[in-house]
Amino acid sequence: MNVITEYPNLKAPFNQNSVKLEKNSRTIEDVPTKVPTEEVNTVQDKFVKSSDNDTGIYSRETILNQIRETEQQRIEAFQKMIQSLISEQANSFKLSVYVPSIDGSSVSLVDLNVTQEAIDKAKIAISEDGEYGVNAVAERIMNMAKALAGGDNSKLELLRNAVTKGFDFVKNLYGDNYPEICQNTYTEVMNRFDEWQKSIDEPPTYETIQSKK
């Protein structure tokens, strides 16, 4: 037999005074009419409002520190890439420098066992249009710098300093034998940073843009 029992303590929808449950009389008694006070208190006790000075993992200061740390790691990786790139340029230059041997063949100043083919490839690599020529290397460095900036021009000086440190690292390794091509590349890169800075200080006018089309 079904019975209809009213439970005024339950929250009724649509502004009804009570909830009517139609169930078997023996099982209807199992339906709770009120959440126990202890359970409410337990839930409330677990909620803790974060203070303005909270230093937990989700605090503003922690997030900012993580962002700064990630940015620093990217700058350091950028600096190491420059070191590797300029080292390759310097090595190509050294390999391209050779002198005639007694039998008339070419001998590299780097390795007496180097082949003529390797020497020729090195000469092409550091040529004006070569992979490790001044323009090519400067272009690669600036592309990496602007990619890291991500449109944020405030990072220009930070990236410029990273470039300088990368070149200085290789320069200190080579000492007096630091190739001139590397110095020329550094000068070219700095000139391009100057142009970048100028574009920030003096944005191109509409007439200037149209004249370049």
GROMACS elastic network, one bead per residue, 0.5 to 0.9 nm:
[ bonds ]
;  ai    aj funct       b0    kb
    1    23     6  0.85722   500
    1    24     6  0.64316   500
    1    25     6  0.74265   500
    2    22     6  0.63609   500
    2    23     6  0.56046   500
    2    24     6  0.51114   500
    2    25     6  0.65563   500
    3    21     6  0.81668   500
    3    22     6  0.56983   500
    3    23     6  0.61712   500
    3    24     6  0.65371   500
    3    25     6  0.61017   500
    3    28     6  0.88869   500
    4    20     6  0.61577   500
    4    21     6  0.56625   500
    4    23     6  0.69820   500
    4    24     6  0.89231   500
    4    25     6  0.85214   500
    5    19     6  0.82007   500
    5    20     6  0.55947   500
    5    21     6  0.56513   500
    5    22     6  0.66869   500
    5    23     6  0.83331   500
    5    25     6  0.86807   500
    5    28     6  0.80427   500
    6    18     6  0.60765   500
    6    19     6  0.56572   500
    6    21     6  0.67218   500
    7    10     6  0.58135   500
    7    11     6  0.88696   500
    7    12     6  0.89969   500
    7    18     6  0.55686   500
    7    19     6  0.53192   500
    7    20     6  0.64875   500
    7    21     6  0.79436   500
    7    33     6  0.65343   500
    8    11     6  0.75983   500
    8    12     6  0.79782   500
    8    17     6  0.64408   500
    8    19     6  0.63558   500
    8    20     6  0.87246   500
    8    33     6  0.81939   500
    9    12     6  0.86604   500
    9    18     6  0.71918   500
    9    19     6  0.83271   500
    9    33     6  0.58624   500
    9    34     6  0.64867   500
   10    18     6  0.67013   500
   10    19     6  0.63379   500
   10    32     6  0.86710   500
   10    33     6  0.55761   500
   10    34     6  0.65884   500
   11    15     6  0.87679   500
   11    16     6  0.85140   500
   11    17     6  0.84900   500
   11    18     6  0.72047   500
   11    19     6  0.72707   500
   12    15     6  0.62938   500
   12    16     6  0.53251   500
   12    17     6  0.65405   500
   12    18     6  0.54833   500
   12    19     6  0.53260   500
   12    20     6  0.88912   500
   13    16     6  0.59985   500
   13    17     6  0.88585   500
   13    18     6  0.86576   500
   13    19     6  0.80625   500
   15    18     6  0.86488   500
   16    19     6  0.73125   500
   21    28     6  0.77020   500
   22    25     6  0.85194   500
   22    28     6  0.79501   500
   23    26     6  0.82426   500
   23    27     6  0.69049   500
   23    28     6  0.57535   500
   24    27     6  0.55434   500
   24    28     6  0.61019   500
   25    28     6  0.53382   500
   25    29     6  0.71999   500
   26    29     6  0.63430   500
   26    30     6  0.81709   500
   27    30     6  0.56028   500
   27    31     6  0.76398   500
   28    31     6  0.56548   500
   29    32     6  0.77175   500
   32    35     6  0.71809   500
   32    36     6  0.89988   500
   34    37     6  0.85624   500
   35    38     6  0.84781   500
   35    39     6  0.70554   500
   35    40     6  0.72936   500
   36    39     6  0.55584   500
   36    40     6  0.68182   500
   37    40     6  0.52403   500
   37    41     6  0.62874   500
   37    42     6  0.86441   500
   38    41     6  0.51428   500
   38    42     6  0.61243   500
   38    43     6  0.87740   500
   39    43     6  0.63297   500
   39    44     6  0.86309   500
   40    43     6  0.53025   500
   40    44     6  0.62416   500
   40    45     6  0.85871   500
   41    44     6  0.50182   500
   41    45     6  0.59551   500
   41    46     6  0.86800   500
   42    45     6  0.51115   500
   42    46     6  0.64894   500
   43    46     6  0.53585   500
   43    47     6  0.69189   500
   44    47     6  0.54622   500
   44    48     6  0.84581   500
   45    48     6  0.75012   500
   50    53     6  0.80936   500
   50    54     6  0.60475   500
   50    56     6  0.88317   500
   50    59     6  0.86541   500
   51    54     6  0.51314   500
   51    55     6  0.89301   500
   52    55     6  0.88508   500
   52    59     6  0.85453   500
   53    59     6  0.80684   500
   53    61     6  0.88715   500
   54    57     6  0.89048   500
   54    58     6  0.85147   500
   54    59     6  0.58845   500
   54    60     6  0.83398   500
   54    61     6  0.85973   500
   55    58     6  0.77019   500
   55    59     6  0.54028   500
   55    60     6  0.79151   500
   55    61     6  0.68735   500
   55    62     6  0.66407   500
   56    59     6  0.53125   500
   56    60     6  0.88526   500
   56    61     6  0.88205   500
   56    62     6  0.71170   500
   57    60     6  0.86924   500
   57    61     6  0.89638   500
   57    62     6  0.60416   500
   57    63     6  0.75519   500
   58    61     6  0.84316   500
   58    62     6  0.66094   500
   58    63     6  0.66800   500
   59    62     6  0.53205   500
   59    63     6  0.63847   500
   59    64     6  0.87429   500
   60    63     6  0.52310   500
   60    64     6  0.61974   500
   60    65     6  0.86297   500
   61    64     6  0.51040   500
   61    65     6  0.61259   500
   61    66     6  0.86449   500
   62    65     6  0.50649   500
   62    66     6  0.62446   500
   62    67     6  0.86987   500
   63    66     6  0.50904   500
   63    67     6  0.62826   500
   63    68     6  0.86901   500
   64    67     6  0.50565   500
   64    68     6  0.61706   500
   64    69     6  0.85418   500
   65    68     6  0.50627   500
   65    69     6  0.60331   500
   65    70     6  0.85584   500
   66    69     6  0.50414   500
   66    70     6  0.61293   500
   66    71     6  0.85671   500
   67    70     6  0.51734   500
   67    71     6  0.61821   500
   67    72     6  0.86164   500
   68    71     6  0.50961   500
   68    72     6  0.61283   500
   68    73     6  0.86574   500
   69    72     6  0.50939   500
   69    73     6  0.62575   500
   69    74     6  0.87588   500
   70    73     6  0.51332   500
   70    74     6  0.63830   500
   70    75     6  0.87907   500
   71    74     6  0.51199   500
   71    75     6  0.62890   500
   71    76     6  0.86968   500
   72    75     6  0.50736   500
   72    76     6  0.61921   500
   72    77     6  0.85928   500
   73    76     6  0.51309   500
   73    77     6  0.61578   500
   73    78     6  0.85747   500
   74    77     6  0.50307   500
   74    78     6  0.60858   500
   74    79     6  0.85876   500
   74   148     6  0.78036   500
   75    79     6  0.61861   500
   75    80     6  0.87050   500
   75   148     6  0.81817   500
   75   158     6  0.81540   500
   75   159     6  0.71685   500
   75   162     6  0.67528   500
   76    79     6  0.50077   500
   76    80     6  0.62833   500
   76    81     6  0.86732   500
   76   162     6  0.75349   500
   77    80     6  0.51193   500
   77    81     6  0.62277   500
   77    82     6  0.87254   500
   78    81     6  0.51142   500
   78    82     6  0.63786   500
   78    83     6  0.87797   500
   78   141     6  0.89357   500
   78   144     6  0.76416   500
   78   145     6  0.79158   500
   78   148     6  0.85278   500
   78   159     6  0.84638   500
   78   162     6  0.73118   500
   78   163     6  0.80573   500
   78   166     6  0.85467   500
   79    82     6  0.51711   500
   79    83     6  0.63651   500
   79    84     6  0.88165   500
   79   159     6  0.86981   500
   79   162     6  0.53546   500
   79   163     6  0.61576   500
   79   164     6  0.85978   500
   79   165     6  0.69492   500
   79   166     6  0.50873   500
   79   167     6  0.86872   500
   80    84     6  0.62492   500
   80    85     6  0.85680   500
   80   166     6  0.65639   500
   81    84     6  0.51122   500
   81    85     6  0.60852   500
   81    86     6  0.86085   500
   81   141     6  0.89022   500
   81   166     6  0.80249   500
   82    86     6  0.60131   500
   82    87     6  0.82893   500
   82   141     6  0.71353   500
   82   162     6  0.86441   500
   82   163     6  0.67550   500
   82   165     6  0.89118   500
   82   166     6  0.53759   500
   82   167     6  0.70646   500
   83    86     6  0.53776   500
   83    87     6  0.59894   500
   83    88     6  0.85948   500
   83   163     6  0.87326   500
   83   165     6  0.85372   500
   83   167     6  0.63194   500
   83   168     6  0.85985   500
   83   169     6  0.67281   500
   83   170     6  0.62136   500
   84    87     6  0.50980   500
   84    88     6  0.62292   500
   84    89     6  0.87059   500
   84   166     6  0.85723   500
   84   170     6  0.86098   500
   85    88     6  0.52011   500
   85    89     6  0.63670   500
   85    90     6  0.87635   500
   85   132     6  0.82962   500
   85   137     6  0.75900   500
   85   141     6  0.88366   500
   86    90     6  0.60883   500
   86    91     6  0.84957   500
   86   132     6  0.84464   500
   86   137     6  0.80382   500
   86   166     6  0.81258   500
   86   167     6  0.68759   500
   86   170     6  0.69451   500
   86   182     6  0.66890   500
   86   185     6  0.88117   500
   87    90     6  0.50221   500
   87    91     6  0.60375   500
   87    92     6  0.84823   500
   87   167     6  0.89221   500
   87   170     6  0.63205   500
   87   182     6  0.88347   500
   88    91     6  0.50744   500
   88    92     6  0.60756   500
   88    93     6  0.85428   500
   88   132     6  0.76058   500
   89    92     6  0.51557   500
   89    93     6  0.62545   500
   89    94     6  0.87628   500
   89   125     6  0.82378   500
   89   126     6  0.70234   500
   89   131     6  0.87640   500
   89   132     6  0.53108   500
   89   133     6  0.76561   500
   89   137     6  0.82888   500
   89   179     6  0.88191   500
   89   181     6  0.79612   500
   89   182     6  0.70370   500
   90    93     6  0.50622   500
   90    94     6  0.62740   500
   90    95     6  0.86246   500
   90   132     6  0.88419   500
   90   170     6  0.85656   500
   90   174     6  0.88329   500
   90   178     6  0.74895   500
   90   179     6  0.60622   500
   90   180     6  0.88933   500
   90   181     6  0.76251   500
   90   182     6  0.66001   500
   91    94     6  0.50630   500
   91    95     6  0.60969   500
   91    96     6  0.85536   500
   91   110     6  0.87377   500
   91   122     6  0.85860   500
   92    95     6  0.50448   500
   92    96     6  0.61297   500
   92    97     6  0.88400   500
   92   119     6  0.85147   500
   92   121     6  0.85579   500
   92   123     6  0.73729   500
   92   125     6  0.69670   500
   92   126     6  0.67267   500
   92   132     6  0.76744   500
   93    96     6  0.51038   500
   93    97     6  0.65469   500
   93   122     6  0.67341   500
   93   123     6  0.72469   500
   93   125     6  0.84978   500
   93   126     6  0.65392   500
   93   132     6  0.89223   500
   93   179     6  0.70702   500
   93   181     6  0.77220   500
   94    97     6  0.54047   500
   94    98     6  0.83225   500
   94   108     6  0.79812   500
   94   109     6  0.70307   500
   94   110     6  0.62597   500
   94   122     6  0.84768   500
   94   179     6  0.78821   500
   95    98     6  0.73003   500
   95   108     6  0.61050   500
   95   109     6  0.70292   500
   95   110     6  0.58985   500
   95   111     6  0.79467   500
   95   114     6  0.83376   500
   95   118     6  0.77133   500
   95   119     6  0.58381   500
   95   120     6  0.89512   500
   95   122     6  0.60823   500
   95   123     6  0.79293   500
   96   108     6  0.71281   500
   96   109     6  0.85432   500
   96   110     6  0.89132   500
   96   118     6  0.82503   500
   96   119     6  0.50532   500
   96   120     6  0.69568   500
   96   121     6  0.79940   500
   96   122     6  0.51155   500
   96   124     6  0.86646   500
   96   126     6  0.83512   500
   97   107     6  0.85732   500
   97   108     6  0.60704   500
   97   109     6  0.63077   500
   97   110     6  0.81174   500
   97   119     6  0.77935   500
   97   122     6  0.89095   500
   97   123     6  0.82126   500
   98   106     6  0.60926   500
   98   107     6  0.51829   500
   98   109     6  0.55509   500
   98   110     6  0.82966   500
   98   119     6  0.77745   500
   99   105     6  0.84042   500
   99   106     6  0.56181   500
   99   107     6  0.53114   500
   99   108     6  0.65083   500
   99   109     6  0.73474   500
  100   103     6  0.79334   500
  100   104     6  0.56159   500
  100   105     6  0.55904   500
  100   107     6  0.59234   500
  100   108     6  0.87808   500
  101   104     6  0.52178   500
  101   105     6  0.53832   500
  101   106     6  0.58104   500
  101   107     6  0.59237   500
  102   105     6  0.74201   500
  103   106     6  0.88433   500
  105   116     6  0.82513   500
  106   115     6  0.84087   500
  106   116     6  0.66558   500
  106   119     6  0.86086   500
  107   110     6  0.86167   500
  107   111     6  0.77618   500
  107   112     6  0.57889   500
  107   113     6  0.78434   500
  107   114     6  0.73015   500
  107   115     6  0.81832   500
  107   116     6  0.79721   500
  107   119     6  0.88318   500
  108   111     6  0.55854   500
  108   112     6  0.57471   500
  108   113     6  0.79123   500
  108   114     6  0.64002   500
  108   115     6  0.83365   500
  108   116     6  0.85424   500
  108   119     6  0.72606   500
  109   112     6  0.68935   500
  110   113     6  0.89063   500
  110   114     6  0.79755   500
  111   114     6  0.54492   500
  112   115     6  0.85557   500
  114   117     6  0.83528   500
  114   118     6  0.66281   500
  114   119     6  0.73426   500
  115   118     6  0.53059   500
  115   119     6  0.65198   500
  115   120     6  0.88079   500
  116   119     6  0.50329   500
  116   120     6  0.61748   500
  116   121     6  0.86405   500
  117   120     6  0.51364   500
  117   121     6  0.62362   500
  117   122     6  0.86686   500
  118   121     6  0.51351   500
  118   122     6  0.62237   500
  118   123     6  0.87177   500
  119   122     6  0.51246   500
  119   123     6  0.63031   500
  119   124     6  0.87757   500
  120   123     6  0.51340   500
  120   124     6  0.63585   500
  120   125     6  0.86504   500
  121   124     6  0.51368   500
  121   125     6  0.61030   500
  121   126     6  0.88770   500
  122   126     6  0.64323   500
  122   127     6  0.86143   500
  122   132     6  0.88351   500
  123   126     6  0.55605   500
  123   127     6  0.62203   500
  123   130     6  0.84461   500
  124   127     6  0.51233   500
  124   128     6  0.84265   500
  124   129     6  0.80172   500
  124   130     6  0.56411   500
  124   131     6  0.79982   500
  124   132     6  0.86222   500
  124   133     6  0.86308   500
  125   128     6  0.84712   500
  125   129     6  0.78549   500
  125   132     6  0.51204   500
  125   133     6  0.63954   500
  126   129     6  0.77482   500
  126   130     6  0.52683   500
  126   131     6  0.66475   500
  126   134     6  0.75049   500
  126   181     6  0.81207   500
  127   131     6  0.79701   500
  127   132     6  0.74096   500
  127   133     6  0.52302   500
  127   134     6  0.81273   500
  128   131     6  0.87632   500
  128   132     6  0.85377   500
  128   133     6  0.52047   500
  128   134     6  0.67328   500
  128   135     6  0.70561   500
  128   136     6  0.82142   500
  129   132     6  0.83086   500
  129   133     6  0.61547   500
  129   134     6  0.84560   500
  129   135     6  0.75062   500
  129   136     6  0.71440   500
  130   134     6  0.84146   500
  130   135     6  0.85726   500
  130   136     6  0.69624   500
  131   134     6  0.88347   500
  131   135     6  0.89195   500
  131   136     6  0.59498   500
  131   137     6  0.72509   500
  132   135     6  0.81704   500
  132   136     6  0.61498   500
  132   137     6  0.57151   500
  133   136     6  0.54106   500
  133   137     6  0.61580   500
  133   138     6  0.84691   500
  133   181     6  0.78466   500
  133   185     6  0.80793   500
  134   137     6  0.55214   500
  134   138     6  0.60550   500
  134   139     6  0.85230   500
  134   181     6  0.67836   500
  134   182     6  0.76314   500
  134   184     6  0.67470   500
  134   186     6  0.85079   500
  134   188     6  0.74091   500
  134   189     6  0.89810   500
  135   138     6  0.51437   500
  135   139     6  0.59767   500
  135   140     6  0.86174   500
  135   185     6  0.73146   500
  135   188     6  0.76387   500
  135   189     6  0.88260   500
  136   139     6  0.51509   500
  136   140     6  0.62993   500
  136   141     6  0.87563   500
  137   140     6  0.51597   500
  137   141     6  0.62568   500
  137   142     6  0.86966   500
  137   185     6  0.70981   500
  137   189     6  0.86809   500
  138   141     6  0.51922   500
  138   142     6  0.62198   500
  138   143     6  0.85896   500
  138   185     6  0.61349   500
  138   186     6  0.76220   500
  138   188     6  0.64739   500
  138   189     6  0.52406   500
  138   192     6  0.82989   500
  139   142     6  0.52461   500
  139   143     6  0.60918   500
  139   144     6  0.86363   500
  139   189     6  0.79331   500
  140   143     6  0.51410   500
  140   144     6  0.62682   500
  140   145     6  0.86363   500
  141   144     6  0.52293   500
  141   145     6  0.61776   500
  141   146     6  0.87485   500
  141   163     6  0.81016   500
  141   189     6  0.75136   500
  142   146     6  0.60964   500
  142   147     6  0.83924   500
  142   189     6  0.71563   500
  142   192     6  0.76029   500
  142   193     6  0.79227   500
  143   146     6  0.53419   500
  143   147     6  0.60881   500
  143   148     6  0.86300   500
  144   147     6  0.50878   500
  144   148     6  0.62057   500
  144   149     6  0.86409   500
  145   148     6  0.52055   500
  145   149     6  0.62211   500
  145   150     6  0.87820   500
  145   156     6  0.81158   500
  145   159     6  0.62445   500
  145   160     6  0.82435   500
  145   163     6  0.87602   500
  146   150     6  0.62690   500
  146   151     6  0.71932   500
  146   152     6  0.87037   500
  146   153     6  0.87316   500
  146   156     6  0.83880   500
  146   159     6  0.87647   500
  147   150     6  0.52455   500
  147   151     6  0.78624   500
  148   151     6  0.84053   500
  148   152     6  0.87908   500
  148   155     6  0.85543   500
  148   159     6  0.83430   500
  149   152     6  0.51483   500
  149   153     6  0.65813   500
  149   154     6  0.80790   500
  149   155     6  0.58252   500
  149   156     6  0.71879   500
  149   159     6  0.79898   500
  150   153     6  0.82430   500
  151   154     6  0.88680   500
  151   155     6  0.89478   500
  152   155     6  0.60629   500
  152   156     6  0.79890   500
  153   156     6  0.54901   500
  153   157     6  0.87344   500
  153   196     6  0.87669   500
  153   197     6  0.83045   500
  153   200     6  0.74974   500
  154   157     6  0.73012   500
  154   158     6  0.81726   500
  155   158     6  0.52077   500
  155   159     6  0.62010   500
  155   160     6  0.85874   500
  156   159     6  0.52706   500
  156   160     6  0.60927   500
  156   161     6  0.86730   500
  156   193     6  0.77185   500
  156   196     6  0.81966   500
  156   197     6  0.76025   500
  157   161     6  0.60776   500
  157   162     6  0.85334   500
  157   193     6  0.87445   500
  158   161     6  0.53048   500
  158   162     6  0.63896   500
  158   163     6  0.88763   500
  159   163     6  0.62980   500
  159   164     6  0.87340   500
  160   163     6  0.51376   500
  160   164     6  0.63641   500
  160   165     6  0.87673   500
  160   189     6  0.89206   500
  160   190     6  0.76531   500
  160   193     6  0.70678   500
  161   164     6  0.50530   500
  161   165     6  0.62211   500
  161   166     6  0.86168   500
  162   165     6  0.51528   500
  162   166     6  0.62089   500
  162   167     6  0.87966   500
  163   166     6  0.50751   500
  163   167     6  0.63369   500
  163   168     6  0.85754   500
  163   186     6  0.84404   500
  163   189     6  0.85162   500
  163   190     6  0.88470   500
  164   167     6  0.52697   500
  164   168     6  0.60448   500
  164   169     6  0.85870   500
  164   186     6  0.78990   500
  164   190     6  0.87802   500
  165   168     6  0.50136   500
  165   169     6  0.61135   500
  165   170     6  0.89029   500
  166   169     6  0.53012   500
  166   170     6  0.68575   500
  166   171     6  0.88377   500
  167   170     6  0.54119   500
  167   171     6  0.61374   500
  167   172     6  0.86956   500
  167   182     6  0.80010   500
  167   183     6  0.84341   500
  167   186     6  0.71498   500
  168   172     6  0.60237   500
  168   173     6  0.85517   500
  169   172     6  0.53647   500
  169   173     6  0.65005   500
  170   173     6  0.50363   500
  170   174     6  0.63982   500
  170   175     6  0.85360   500
  170   178     6  0.79257   500
  171   174     6  0.53203   500
  171   175     6  0.58868   500
  171   176     6  0.84598   500
  171   177     6  0.85314   500
  171   178     6  0.56901   500
  171   179     6  0.85681   500
  171   182     6  0.84901   500
  171   183     6  0.87262   500
  172   175     6  0.51237   500
  172   176     6  0.87234   500
  172   178     6  0.81184   500
  173   177     6  0.89278   500
  173   178     6  0.80310   500
  174   177     6  0.51669   500
  174   179     6  0.81189   500
  175   178     6  0.56382   500
  176   179     6  0.85559   500
  177   180     6  0.88186   500
  178   181     6  0.86696   500
  178   182     6  0.73721   500
  178   183     6  0.79979   500
  179   182     6  0.55657   500
  179   183     6  0.69451   500
  179   184     6  0.89886   500
  180   183     6  0.50940   500
  180   184     6  0.61620   500
  180   185     6  0.85494   500
  181   185     6  0.60984   500
  181   186     6  0.86485   500
  182   186     6  0.62467   500
  182   187     6  0.87112   500
  183   186     6  0.50627   500
  183   187     6  0.63092   500
  183   188     6  0.86838   500
  184   187     6  0.51125   500
  184   188     6  0.62518   500
  184   189     6  0.87002   500
  185   188     6  0.50461   500
  185   189     6  0.61904   500
  185   190     6  0.86482   500
  186   189     6  0.51101   500
  186   190     6  0.62014   500
  186   191     6  0.86019   500
  187   190     6  0.51919   500
  187   191     6  0.62144   500
  187   192     6  0.87439   500
  188   191     6  0.50755   500
  188   192     6  0.63615   500
  188   193     6  0.87728   500
  189   192     6  0.50919   500
  189   193     6  0.63138   500
  189   194     6  0.86919   500
  190   194     6  0.62131   500
  190   195     6  0.86700   500
  191   195     6  0.63212   500
  191   196     6  0.86765   500
  192   196     6  0.61781   500
  192   197     6  0.86080   500
  193   197     6  0.61936   500
  193   198     6  0.85443   500
  194   197     6  0.50446   500
  194   198     6  0.60988   500
  194   199     6  0.86346   500
  195   199     6  0.61874   500
  195   200     6  0.87169   500
  196   199     6  0.51891   500
  196   200     6  0.65766   500
  196   201     6  0.89293   500
  197   200     6  0.51304   500
  197   201     6  0.63035   500
  197   202     6  0.84893   500
  198   201     6  0.50258   500
  198   202     6  0.56989   500
  198   203     6  0.77780   500
  199   202     6  0.51756   500
  199   203     6  0.51215   500
  199   204     6  0.69049   500
  200   203     6  0.57187   500
  200   204     6  0.89833   500
  202   205     6  0.86648   500
  204   207     6  0.80922   500
  204   208     6  0.59334   500
  204   209     6  0.66188   500
  205   208     6  0.51660   500
  205   209     6  0.64087   500
  205   210     6  0.87233   500
  206   209     6  0.51859   500
  206   210     6  0.62008   500
  206   211     6  0.86239   500
  207   210     6  0.51240   500
  207   211     6  0.61104   500
  207   212     6  0.88249   500
  208   211     6  0.51579   500
  208   212     6  0.65589   500
  209   212     6  0.54269   500
  209   213     6  0.68542   500
  210   213     6  0.53556   500
